[in-house]
């Protein structure tokens, strides 16, 4: 009986944990948005003062409108100047500087122009023979580096876990690279999660 309970109780926990975690995160976002929304609205203008009851979801609507307005503002000249000023302010904060820079670099890497430099996910032997690491092929070496090597040299960025904005630049012979079908987004998920989040892969080719 104990083994039966332990086996199926553990299976139930594993099955329900992602669902519970997702619902908790959504609830946290909704509640936080509602609280922020109410903090900006004077009490006399709250819905319950006029209708006699609360209207749920206004916080989410307010958050969506704010995000859209900020996105629109960043496309304008004055918005870019404000973002530049904000970067300078955060750069002077001792504790927040590292967090702000890491988050911004990470988002820029996976969504912005920097993402284009990560052309393909590769697997390389690193840091020792027999061990492997995921990397991003960023292009081929040139200049003195290529001139003084006998093979065509590829530039590979090896990110660290769980912060992929830092890492190592390796210059390896092209023959040492194992090109993968994995997308850049899936590789980032794999690295950030420490290898927990892995996209399913089938060796069977569709006809």
SETOR-715973 format. One record per residue: residue number from 0; residue in three letters; x, y, z of N, C-alpha, C in turn. Coordinates in Angstrom, 3 decimals, padded with zeros to 6 digits. Last residue first. Layout:
BEGIN
(badren NUM, ALA, (X, Y, Z), (X, Y, Z), (X, Y, Z));
...
***
This chain:
BEGIN
(badren 206, UNK, (008.146, 011.824, -044.496), (008.126, 011.602, -045.960), (007.100, 012.533, -046.594));
(badren 205, UNK, (010.200, 012.830, -041.848), (008.876, 012.770, -042.439), (008.969, 012.657, -043.950));
(badren 204, UNK, (012.596, 010.821, -040.276), (012.342, 011.883, -041.219), (010.955, 011.710, -041.831));
(badren 203, UNK, (013.313, 010.109, -036.974), (012.558, 009.682, -038.154), (012.274, 010.891, -039.030));
(badren 202, UNK, (014.373, 011.108, -034.721), (015.334, 010.762, -035.774), (014.648, 010.317, -037.050));
(badren 201, UNK, (013.010, 013.829, -032.997), (012.770, 012.515, -033.611), (013.772, 012.292, -034.727));
(badren 200, UNK, (012.979, 015.483, -029.944), (013.643, 015.326, -031.248), (013.397, 013.915, -031.748));
(badren 199, UNK, (011.626, 017.948, -027.787), (011.632, 016.583, -028.299), (012.241, 016.537, -029.701));
(badren 198, UNK, (013.666, 020.211, -025.984), (012.668, 019.991, -027.021), (012.784, 018.582, -027.560));
(badren 197, UNK, (014.053, 020.503, -022.561), (014.624, 019.932, -023.780), (013.501, 019.697, -024.785));
(badren 196, UNK, (014.815, 021.862, -019.640), (013.869, 022.071, -020.735), (014.517, 021.631, -022.044));
(badren 195, UNK, (017.172, 021.210, -018.230), (015.883, 020.608, -017.855), (014.875, 020.703, -018.998));
(badren 194, UNK, (019.559, 022.467, -018.653), (019.355, 021.184, -019.310), (018.032, 020.525, -018.987));
(badren 193, UNK, (019.337, 024.881, -017.314), (020.338, 023.912, -016.878), (020.142, 022.531, -017.459));
(badren 192, UNK, (017.686, 026.738, -018.339), (017.091, 025.766, -017.416), (018.101, 024.758, -016.894));
(badren 191, UNK, (019.381, 028.075, -020.104), (018.876, 028.784, -018.922), (018.339, 027.811, -017.887));
(badren 190, UNK, (019.765, 026.053, -022.081), (020.891, 026.575, -021.301), (020.412, 027.225, -020.012));
(badren 189, UNK, (017.200, 025.612, -023.131), (017.978, 024.494, -022.615), (019.085, 024.975, -021.686));
(badren 188, UNK, (016.552, 028.159, -024.027), (015.736, 027.532, -022.995), (016.499, 026.391, -022.322));
(badren 187, UNK, (018.513, 028.457, -026.021), (018.512, 029.343, -024.860), (017.697, 028.746, -023.712));
(badren 186, UNK, (017.672, 026.479, -027.823), (018.986, 026.361, -027.187), (019.070, 027.246, -025.945));
(badren 185, UNK, (015.241, 027.495, -028.659), (015.250, 026.236, -027.901), (016.589, 026.040, -027.183));
(badren 184, UNK, (016.173, 029.792, -030.041), (015.281, 029.914, -028.887), (015.292, 028.664, -028.019));
(badren 183, UNK, (017.676, 028.656, -032.117), (018.351, 029.482, -031.124), (017.500, 029.619, -029.866));
(badren 182, UNK, (016.722, 025.196, -032.733), (016.636, 026.634, -032.962), (017.372, 027.389, -031.858));
(badren 181, UNK, (018.474, 022.280, -033.802), (017.851, 023.025, -032.720), (017.844, 024.520, -033.028));
(badren 180, UNK, (020.016, 020.915, -035.531), (018.758, 021.432, -036.065), (018.017, 022.277, -035.032));
(badren 179, UNK, (023.584, 021.585, -035.356), (022.341, 021.006, -034.853), (021.127, 021.644, -035.532));
(badren 178, UNK, (026.864, 020.749, -036.360), (025.703, 021.629, -036.531), (024.422, 020.900, -036.133));
(badren 177, UNK, (029.707, 020.485, -034.776), (028.603, 019.598, -035.107), (027.335, 020.464, -035.154));
(badren 176, UNK, (033.014, 021.430, -035.544), (031.655, 021.846, -035.223), (030.642, 020.789, -035.651));
(badren 175, UNK, (035.482, 020.803, -036.427), (035.182, 020.440, -035.045), (033.745, 020.792, -034.653));
(badren 174, UNK, (035.867, 021.869, -038.921), (035.607, 020.431, -038.847), (035.231, 019.976, -037.441));
(badren 173, UNK, (036.627, 024.468, -038.460), (035.254, 024.217, -038.890), (034.883, 022.750, -038.760));
(badren 172, UNK, (038.509, 024.954, -035.491), (038.457, 024.522, -036.891), (037.020, 024.151, -037.260));
(badren 171, UNK, (037.466, 027.698, -033.357), (037.723, 026.277, -033.605), (037.777, 025.993, -035.103));
(badren 170, UNK, (037.533, 029.855, -030.905), (037.839, 029.848, -032.336), (038.332, 028.454, -032.680));
(badren 169, UNK, (035.181, 030.869, -028.486), (036.135, 029.865, -028.944), (036.321, 030.001, -030.448));
(badren 168, UNK, (034.333, 032.934, -025.953), (034.469, 032.918, -027.400), (035.563, 031.921, -027.766));
(badren 167, UNK, (032.074, 032.315, -023.287), (033.423, 032.238, -023.833), (033.366, 032.264, -025.352));
(badren 166, UNK, (029.844, 034.316, -021.259), (030.327, 033.058, -021.802), (031.735, 033.186, -022.336));
(badren 165, UNK, (026.686, 035.877, -020.544), (028.134, 035.766, -020.370), (028.579, 034.415, -020.910));
(badren 164, UNK, (024.068, 035.489, -021.066), (024.653, 036.718, -021.596), (026.157, 036.752, -021.393));
(badren 163, UNK, (022.977, 033.275, -019.846), (023.589, 033.082, -021.164), (024.179, 034.352, -021.762));
(badren 162, UNK, (023.012, 032.162, -016.775), (023.046, 033.480, -017.399), (023.733, 033.391, -018.751));
(badren 161, UNK, (023.208, 029.832, -015.346), (021.942, 030.080, -016.059), (021.894, 031.434, -016.750));
(badren 160, UNK, (025.581, 028.920, -017.871), (024.290, 028.627, -017.245), (024.290, 029.179, -015.818));
(badren 159, UNK, (027.115, 030.635, -020.673), (027.137, 030.001, -019.355), (025.713, 029.806, -018.843));
(badren 158, UNK, (027.784, 030.018, -024.193), (027.161, 030.737, -023.071), (027.244, 029.945, -021.779));
(badren 157, UNK, (030.186, 030.263, -026.498), (029.713, 029.265, -025.539), (029.113, 030.001, -024.345));
(badren 156, UNK, (030.374, 031.074, -029.834), (030.134, 031.638, -028.508), (029.531, 030.558, -027.625));
(badren 155, UNK, (032.761, 030.588, -032.281), (031.674, 029.956, -031.534), (031.577, 030.597, -030.156));
(badren 154, UNK, (034.030, 031.023, -035.463), (033.820, 031.670, -034.168), (032.596, 031.063, -033.498));
(badren 153, UNK, (036.162, 028.825, -037.266), (034.812, 029.301, -036.970), (034.775, 029.932, -035.584));
(badren 152, UNK, (038.689, 028.715, -039.703), (038.358, 028.843, -038.283), (036.963, 029.448, -038.117));
(badren 151, UNK, (040.099, 026.456, -041.895), (039.123, 027.531, -041.773), (038.602, 027.562, -040.345));
(badren 150, UNK, (043.518, 025.684, -040.966), (042.167, 025.338, -041.371), (041.268, 026.564, -041.264));
(badren 149, UNK, (045.860, 026.825, -040.127), (045.914, 025.995, -041.319), (044.530, 025.620, -041.835));
(badren 148, UNK, (046.340, 030.251, -039.167), (045.826, 028.905, -038.911), (045.763, 028.135, -040.221));
(badren 147, UNK, (047.011, 032.821, -039.787), (048.005, 032.031, -039.073), (047.508, 030.644, -038.676));
(badren 146, UNK, (044.772, 033.943, -040.977), (046.008, 033.850, -041.750), (047.025, 032.919, -041.098));
(badren 145, UNK, (042.868, 034.064, -039.006), (042.694, 033.098, -040.085), (043.991, 032.888, -040.866));
(badren 144, UNK, (044.046, 036.077, -037.400), (043.672, 034.777, -036.834), (043.569, 033.728, -037.924));
(badren 143, UNK, (044.335, 038.296, -039.079), (045.523, 037.585, -038.615), (045.198, 036.202, -038.077));
(badren 142, UNK, (041.301, 038.032, -040.923), (042.496, 038.765, -040.535), (043.621, 037.861, -040.099));
(badren 141, UNK, (038.713, 036.000, -039.411), (039.339, 036.704, -040.526), (040.612, 037.384, -040.029));
(badren 140, UNK, (036.378, 033.344, -038.721), (037.471, 034.242, -038.356), (038.065, 034.881, -039.609));
(badren 139, UNK, (032.864, 033.289, -039.354), (034.208, 032.759, -039.545), (035.257, 033.811, -039.196));
(badren 138, UNK, (030.066, 033.118, -037.053), (030.740, 033.491, -038.290), (032.137, 032.893, -038.350));
(badren 137, UNK, (028.815, 032.120, -034.846), (028.617, 033.539, -035.139), (029.303, 033.985, -036.418));
(badren 136, UNK, (027.188, 029.450, -033.434), (028.098, 029.808, -034.517), (027.808, 031.242, -034.936));
(badren 135, UNK, (026.949, 028.819, -030.097), (026.315, 029.513, -031.211), (027.381, 029.909, -032.231));
(badren 134, UNK, (026.860, 025.676, -028.273), (027.398, 026.983, -028.626), (026.641, 027.572, -029.792));
(badren 133, UNK, (026.912, 023.229, -025.735), (026.164, 023.925, -026.776), (026.801, 025.284, -027.028));
(badren 132, UNK, (029.509, 020.840, -025.255), (028.819, 022.053, -024.834), (028.072, 022.632, -026.030));
(badren 131, UNK, (030.902, 017.726, -024.025), (030.351, 018.590, -025.059), (029.626, 019.794, -024.451));
(badren 130, UNK, (033.713, 015.552, -023.557), (032.619, 016.352, -022.999), (032.185, 017.362, -024.042));
(badren 129, UNK, (035.713, 014.457, -025.113), (034.706, 013.565, -024.563), (033.546, 014.282, -023.908));
(badren 128, UNK, (038.233, 016.752, -024.161), (037.784, 015.714, -025.088), (036.803, 014.754, -024.413));
(badren 127, UNK, (036.883, 019.628, -022.415), (037.893, 018.583, -022.579), (037.362, 017.541, -023.551));
(badren 126, UNK, (034.800, 021.394, -022.128), (036.159, 021.941, -022.093), (037.263, 020.896, -022.272));
(badren 125, UNK, (033.996, 020.529, -025.468), (034.487, 021.574, -024.557), (033.999, 021.232, -023.150));
(badren 124, UNK, (033.238, 019.944, -028.658), (033.910, 019.297, -027.535), (034.546, 020.367, -026.657));
(badren 123, UNK, (030.059, 021.368, -029.615), (031.515, 021.287, -029.701), (032.060, 020.535, -028.491));
(badren 122, UNK, (027.304, 021.989, -031.592), (027.805, 021.191, -030.474), (029.311, 021.035, -030.657));
(badren 121, UNK, (025.417, 024.939, -032.434), (026.406, 023.893, -032.716), (026.776, 023.178, -031.424));
(badren 120, UNK, (022.953, 026.849, -033.986), (023.368, 026.164, -032.762), (024.311, 025.033, -033.142));
(badren 119, UNK, (023.559, 029.781, -035.946), (023.163, 028.386, -035.810), (023.692, 027.825, -034.510));
(badren 118, UNK, (023.892, 032.559, -035.695), (023.364, 031.998, -036.932), (022.847, 030.584, -036.771));
(badren 117, UNK, (023.688, 035.196, -033.991), (023.709, 033.785, -033.627), (023.072, 033.003, -034.768));
(badren 116, UNK, (023.116, 037.635, -035.076), (024.515, 037.211, -035.110), (024.666, 035.748, -034.706));
(badren 115, UNK, (020.471, 038.064, -034.580), (020.847, 037.718, -035.952), (022.283, 037.229, -036.035));
(badren 114, UNK, (020.351, 038.939, -031.985), (019.958, 037.559, -032.254), (020.401, 037.115, -033.648));
(badren 113, UNK, (020.841, 041.597, -031.984), (021.954, 040.723, -031.652), (021.655, 039.265, -031.956));
(badren 112, UNK, (018.401, 042.816, -032.455), (019.309, 042.683, -033.578), (020.453, 041.715, -033.288));
(badren 111, UNK, (016.293, 040.915, -030.182), (016.715, 042.091, -030.931), (017.657, 041.776, -032.058));
(badren 110, UNK, (015.751, 038.572, -028.783), (014.666, 039.220, -029.514), (015.132, 040.340, -030.432));
(badren 109, UNK, (017.969, 037.533, -027.534), (016.979, 036.585, -028.048), (015.879, 037.246, -028.864));
(badren 108, UNK, (019.532, 039.788, -026.879), (020.136, 038.659, -027.577), (019.091, 037.770, -028.226));
(badren 107, UNK, (017.888, 041.458, -025.466), (018.397, 041.909, -026.753), (018.971, 040.773, -027.566));
(badren 106, UNK, (017.551, 039.913, -023.200), (016.397, 040.167, -024.057), (016.837, 040.640, -025.436));
(badren 105, UNK, (020.233, 040.014, -022.248), (019.598, 038.734, -022.552), (018.410, 038.922, -023.499));
(badren 104, UNK, (020.635, 042.736, -021.831), (021.464, 042.031, -022.803), (020.834, 040.711, -023.213));
(badren 103, UNK, (018.707, 043.185, -019.830), (018.618, 043.883, -021.109), (019.439, 043.187, -022.179));
(badren 102, UNK, (019.635, 041.541, -017.755), (018.304, 041.327, -018.335), (018.194, 041.969, -019.707));
(badren 101, UNK, (022.193, 042.684, -017.278), (022.062, 041.275, -017.658), (020.723, 041.008, -018.335));
(badren 100, UNK, (021.540, 045.339, -016.558), (022.358, 045.077, -017.735), (022.203, 043.638, -018.220));
(badren 99, UNK, (020.056, 044.910, -014.194), (019.463, 045.609, -015.338), (020.224, 045.294, -016.623));
(badren 98, UNK, (021.960, 043.639, -012.545), (020.699, 042.966, -012.894), (020.096, 043.584, -014.145));
(badren 97, UNK, (024.002, 045.593, -012.361), (024.280, 044.267, -012.897), (023.027, 043.552, -013.349));
(badren 96, UNK, (022.589, 047.835, -011.253), (023.301, 047.920, -012.526), (023.519, 046.554, -013.150));
(badren 95, UNK, (021.570, 047.579, -008.724), (020.679, 047.338, -009.855), (021.374, 047.315, -011.195));
(badren 94, UNK, (023.774, 048.227, -007.090), (023.151, 046.915, -007.016), (022.319, 046.603, -008.256));
(badren 93, UNK, (024.643, 050.896, -007.945), (025.576, 049.778, -007.702), (024.921, 048.405, -007.764));
(badren 92, UNK, (023.587, 052.863, -010.532), (023.080, 052.199, -009.328), (023.935, 050.961, -009.062));
(badren 91, UNK, (024.377, 053.808, -012.941), (025.003, 054.416, -011.775), (024.539, 053.787, -010.457));
(badren 90, UNK, (022.831, 052.616, -014.816), (024.259, 052.301, -014.846), (024.991, 052.852, -013.626));
(badren 89, UNK, (020.383, 053.798, -014.495), (020.569, 052.458, -013.934), (022.042, 052.067, -013.902));
(badren 88, UNK, (020.954, 056.205, -015.894), (020.574, 056.227, -014.477), (020.832, 054.875, -013.830));
(badren 87, UNK, (021.486, 055.335, -018.480), (022.540, 056.031, -017.736), (022.237, 056.056, -016.241));
(badren 86, UNK, (019.010, 054.272, -019.187), (020.190, 053.412, -019.138), (021.304, 054.049, -018.317));
(badren 85, UNK, (017.450, 056.593, -019.189), (017.198, 055.557, -018.198), (018.366, 054.598, -018.061));
(badren 84, UNK, (018.511, 057.888, -021.418), (018.660, 058.515, -020.105), (018.433, 057.497, -018.994));
(badren 83, UNK, (017.658, 056.076, -023.358), (019.093, 056.308, -023.167), (019.369, 056.934, -021.810));
(badren 82, UNK, (014.910, 056.375, -023.103), (015.519, 055.079, -022.811), (017.018, 055.225, -022.574));
(badren 81, UNK, (014.644, 059.035, -023.946), (014.279, 058.676, -022.573), (014.891, 057.335, -022.175));
(badren 80, UNK, (015.417, 058.783, -026.605), (016.217, 059.629, -025.712), (015.925, 059.310, -024.250));
(badren 79, UNK, (013.370, 057.170, -027.551), (014.740, 056.645, -027.553), (015.649, 057.463, -026.646));
(badren 78, UNK, (011.243, 058.981, -027.278), (011.250, 057.736, -026.524), (012.634, 057.127, -026.448));
(badren 77, UNK, (011.875, 060.959, -029.104), (011.873, 061.311, -027.678), (011.888, 060.062, -026.810));
(badren 76, UNK, (011.560, 059.479, -031.507), (012.854, 060.041, -031.129), (012.915, 060.337, -029.638));
(badren 75, UNK, (009.672, 056.399, -031.263), (009.811, 057.823, -031.522), (011.150, 058.323, -031.007));
(badren 74, UNK, (009.549, 053.859, -030.365), (009.762, 054.028, -031.804), (009.967, 055.495, -032.177));
(badren 73, UNK, (008.891, 054.044, -027.733), (010.279, 053.671, -028.050), (010.591, 053.810, -029.533));
(badren 72, UNK, (006.155, 054.532, -027.853), (007.057, 055.625, -027.482), (008.502, 055.314, -027.855));
(badren 71, UNK, (005.125, 052.028, -028.408), (004.976, 053.093, -029.395), (005.957, 054.225, -029.127));
(badren 70, UNK, (005.786, 050.756, -025.998), (006.327, 050.258, -027.259), (006.240, 051.296, -028.364));
(badren 69, UNK, (004.218, 052.290, -024.254), (005.679, 052.309, -024.111), (006.342, 051.819, -025.393));
(badren 68, UNK, (001.681, 051.584, -025.213), (002.107, 052.982, -025.258), (003.629, 053.103, -025.142));
(badren 67, UNK, (001.690, 048.820, -024.666), (001.550, 049.289, -026.042), (002.023, 050.732, -026.186));
(badren 66, UNK, (001.884, 048.885, -021.854), (002.936, 048.246, -022.643), (002.888, 048.716, -024.095));
(badren 65, UNK, (-000.560, 050.181, -021.234), (000.718, 050.799, -020.868), (001.857, 050.219, -021.700));
(badren 64, UNK, (-002.436, 048.316, -022.170), (-002.403, 049.661, -022.750), (-001.066, 050.335, -022.469));
(badren 63, UNK, (-001.844, 046.161, -020.483), (-001.691, 046.011, -021.931), (-001.574, 047.376, -022.605));
(badren 62, UNK, (-002.516, 047.269, -017.976), (-001.144, 046.847, -018.233), (-000.879, 046.717, -019.738));
(badren 61, UNK, (-005.284, 047.672, -018.299), (-004.414, 048.813, -018.061), (-002.961, 048.466, -018.382));
(badren 60, UNK, (-006.090, 045.015, -018.517), (-006.327, 045.937, -019.626), (-005.426, 047.160, -019.513));
(badren 59, UNK, (-005.368, 044.141, -015.962), (-004.733, 043.544, -017.134), (-004.885, 044.459, -018.344));
(badren 58, UNK, (-007.110, 045.757, -014.444), (-005.664, 045.851, -014.260), (-004.908, 045.290, -015.445));
(badren 57, UNK, (-009.611, 044.916, -015.182), (-009.203, 046.259, -015.574), (-007.692, 046.440, -015.425));
(badren 56, UNK, (-010.293, 042.458, -014.137), (-009.662, 042.495, -015.445), (-009.212, 043.867, -015.899));
(badren 55, UNK, (-013.422, 043.043, -012.472), (-012.118, 042.368, -012.613), (-011.582, 042.477, -014.034));
(badren 54, UNK, (-014.902, 045.579, -011.024), (-014.844, 045.016, -012.374), (-013.480, 044.358, -012.548));
(badren 53, UNK, (-016.897, 045.688, -008.046), (-015.595, 045.739, -008.702), (-015.674, 045.088, -010.078));
(badren 52, UNK, (-019.866, 047.676, -007.554), (-019.139, 046.407, -007.549), (-017.841, 046.581, -008.337));
(badren 51, UNK, (-021.018, 050.146, -007.822), (-021.343, 049.376, -006.637), (-020.666, 048.026, -006.573));
(badren 50, UNK, (-020.398, 051.910, -009.785), (-021.280, 050.798, -010.141), (-021.686, 049.941, -008.956));
(badren 49, UNK, (-018.847, 053.855, -008.517), (-019.877, 054.258, -009.473), (-020.886, 053.155, -009.766));
(badren 48, UNK, (-017.130, 052.600, -006.813), (-017.736, 053.850, -006.361), (-018.888, 054.275, -007.259));
(badren 47, UNK, (-016.111, 050.488, -008.246), (-017.093, 050.196, -007.204), (-017.766, 051.440, -006.654));
(badren 46, UNK, (-014.199, 051.729, -009.999), (-015.488, 051.225, -010.500), (-016.531, 051.000, -009.409));
(badren 45, UNK, (-012.734, 054.824, -008.800), (-012.740, 053.366, -008.881), (-014.120, 052.862, -009.283));
(badren 44, UNK, (-012.672, 057.505, -008.348), (-012.876, 057.079, -009.731), (-012.855, 055.557, -009.893));
(badren 43, UNK, (-012.106, 057.977, -005.721), (-013.425, 058.392, -006.194), (-013.726, 057.965, -007.625));
(badren 42, UNK, (-009.387, 057.139, -005.445), (-010.490, 056.312, -004.924), (-011.856, 056.685, -005.476));
(badren 41, UNK, (-007.429, 057.527, -008.461), (-007.984, 058.086, -007.223), (-009.181, 057.272, -006.750));
(badren 40, UNK, (-005.166, 055.139, -009.688), (-006.498, 055.705, -009.841), (-006.983, 056.264, -008.498));
(badren 39, UNK, (-002.795, 053.879, -009.135), (-002.728, 055.085, -009.965), (-004.084, 055.786, -010.097));
(badren 38, UNK, (-003.453, 051.657, -007.689), (-002.576, 052.642, -007.048), (-002.492, 053.943, -007.835));
(badren 37, UNK, (-004.926, 050.108, -009.430), (-005.636, 050.819, -008.371), (-004.767, 051.883, -007.707));
(badren 36, UNK, (-002.818, 049.077, -010.999), (-003.873, 049.884, -011.604), (-004.589, 050.723, -010.551));
(badren 35, UNK, (-001.418, 047.550, -009.131), (-000.763, 048.701, -009.753), (-001.797, 049.643, -010.351));
(badren 34, UNK, (-003.392, 045.609, -008.592), (-002.898, 046.477, -007.525), (-002.220, 047.721, -008.079));
(badren 33, UNK, (-003.682, 044.407, -011.117), (-004.825, 045.063, -010.480), (-004.360, 046.034, -009.397));
(badren 32, UNK, (-001.126, 043.340, -011.483), (-001.615, 044.366, -012.408), (-002.791, 045.124, -011.805));
(badren 31, UNK, (-001.111, 041.460, -009.407), (-000.140, 042.563, -009.408), (-000.607, 043.695, -010.315));
(badren 30, UNK, (-003.166, 039.733, -010.254), (-003.285, 040.451, -008.982), (-002.330, 041.639, -008.941));
(badren 29, UNK, (-002.041, 038.801, -012.703), (-003.326, 039.500, -012.673), (-003.464, 040.333, -011.409));
(badren 28, UNK, (000.364, 037.588, -011.850), (000.399, 038.687, -012.824), (-000.891, 039.499, -012.764));
(badren 27, UNK, (-000.626, 035.609, -010.102), (000.292, 036.634, -009.595), (000.338, 037.842, -010.531));
(badren 26, UNK, (-002.091, 034.057, -011.891), (-002.776, 034.748, -010.807), (-001.918, 035.873, -010.249));
(badren 25, UNK, (000.003, 033.080, -013.480), (-001.034, 033.920, -014.081), (-001.790, 034.711, -013.017));
(badren 24, UNK, (001.362, 031.580, -011.525), (002.037, 032.691, -012.183), (001.030, 033.639, -012.820));
(badren 23, UNK, (-000.574, 029.653, -010.874), (-000.073, 030.567, -009.837), (000.587, 031.786, -010.459));
(badren 22, UNK, (-000.855, 028.350, -013.327), (-001.992, 029.071, -012.763), (-001.554, 030.065, -011.696));
(badren 21, UNK, (001.750, 027.235, -013.530), (001.265, 028.173, -014.539), (000.107, 029.004, -014.008));
(badren 20, UNK, (001.802, 025.558, -011.272), (002.777, 026.640, -011.412), (002.331, 027.688, -012.409));
(badren 19, UNK, (-000.253, 023.763, -011.875), (-000.362, 024.623, -010.701), (000.593, 025.805, -010.789));
(badren 18, UNK, (000.872, 022.581, -014.176), (-000.417, 023.271, -014.256), (-000.568, 024.249, -013.103));
(badren 17, UNK, (003.266, 021.429, -013.173), (003.315, 022.464, -014.220), (002.029, 023.265, -014.335));
(badren 16, UNK, (002.066, 019.676, -011.118), (002.964, 020.783, -010.784), (003.083, 021.823, -011.896));
(badren 15, UNK, (000.625, 017.501, -012.012), (-000.101, 018.713, -011.620), (000.798, 019.917, -011.398));
(badren 14, UNK, (002.500, 015.500, -012.605), (001.537, 015.900, -013.628), (000.885, 017.242, -013.313));
(badren 13, UNK, (003.906, 015.256, -010.220), (004.641, 015.621, -011.426), (003.699, 016.120, -012.509));
(badren 12, UNK, (001.814, 014.415, -008.543), (002.516, 015.666, -008.274), (003.230, 016.166, -009.524));
(badren 11, UNK, (001.191, 011.924, -009.689), (000.202, 013.001, -009.677), (000.831, 014.363, -009.449));
(badren 10, UNK, (003.528, 010.514, -009.176), (003.126, 010.734, -010.565), (002.105, 011.862, -010.665));
(badren 9, UNK, (003.427, 010.472, -006.383), (004.523, 011.175, -007.051), (004.179, 011.473, -008.501));
(badren 8, UNK, (001.185, 008.859, -006.099), (001.151, 010.219, -005.565), (002.251, 011.061, -006.217));
(badren 7, UNK, (002.034, 006.475, -007.178), (001.025, 007.234, -007.907), (000.866, 008.657, -007.372));
(badren 6, UNK, (004.131, 005.724, -005.350), (004.316, 005.711, -006.789), (003.341, 006.636, -007.490));
(badren 5, UNK, (003.014, 005.909, -002.779), (004.202, 006.687, -003.120), (004.367, 006.812, -004.624));
(badren 4, UNK, (000.902, 004.067, -002.933), (000.635, 005.475, -002.654), (001.808, 006.347, -003.090));
(badren 3, UNK, (002.353, 001.698, -003.412), (001.314, 002.137, -004.343), (001.050, 003.628, -004.176));
(badren 2, UNK, (003.952, 001.540, -001.142), (004.590, 001.688, -002.437), (003.603, 002.202, -003.490));
(badren 1, UNK, (001.941, 001.214, 000.794), (002.835, 002.366, 000.863), (003.502, 002.620, -000.478));
(badren 0, UNK, (000.829, -001.202, 000.000), (000.000, 000.000, 000.000), (000.869, 001.259, 000.000));
***
